[in-house]
Amino acid sequence: MTVLVLGSANADLVVAVPRRPGGGETVLGGDTVVMPGGKGANTAVAAGRLGCEVALVGAVGSDQYGALLLDSLAASGVRTSLVRTSDRPTGLAYITVTPDGENSIVVAPGANSDVSVSDVDALAWDDVTVLVCSLEVPLDTVVHAVGVAASRGARPVLNLSPVTSVPASALALLDPLIVNEHEASQLAGSFEGLLDLGPRSVVVTLGSRGAAVVTASGVVEVPAPAVSPVDTTGAGDAFAGALAARLASGASLVDAARYAARVAATSVTKVGAQPSYPTPDEVLG
């Protein structure tokens, strides 16, 4: 494969709500919709739908949710032979979506917690150009994978979501580190300050405003097409998958981010994460 994704595979249990409940409050919502999701699986599907050769390293349970995820991955052209079946249940994400398309998410990791260093050590790296990781699987597994990828000539990319403390040795290998603007504000006082954490480059996703590419040469902002959002679930993962696909094809980081912003904007015009991801001819200009 050209892109290797290390990350979670979750079933998304999505309910539309008029507003988010406050503490101790009950809010009635719509019917629950079950969709394939998880930051790792989402990233892999986004890349696969764009025609990229991609595989996922992850774990699911031997339940109906695991079957749903494996089917969605395979249908999108993602290699699933590296997804293990765990004794634990498939990870679940409980998602509420408000009328403006914004979401709140609680994740029960389940089988994702079983993704281990030994899974990384069993991989063949000869045909891996880009490794993309996210943090709904154990941090030590991600850190190990970043180190191995760099030593084998693959380009390590980390979507730092959810935000956690990453060892400086791993940060120094990242090209780029991906964060959204809220995560960026937690980590540094300015976009340029993100480089002080150690990565070789940083991409900050800015929602409807596109993204900012931060390198030693400065900050370049790339726009996103204007859309009316329906559901923002998984938009960041769509961005990461599209970015990795373009980097693997030899694009510059700025050009890859420009395309990824278009893919992410396209994804928010439909409901769900993986079901919303476009094929190349569907990407908005």
Disulfide bonds with the S-S distance in Angstrom:
none
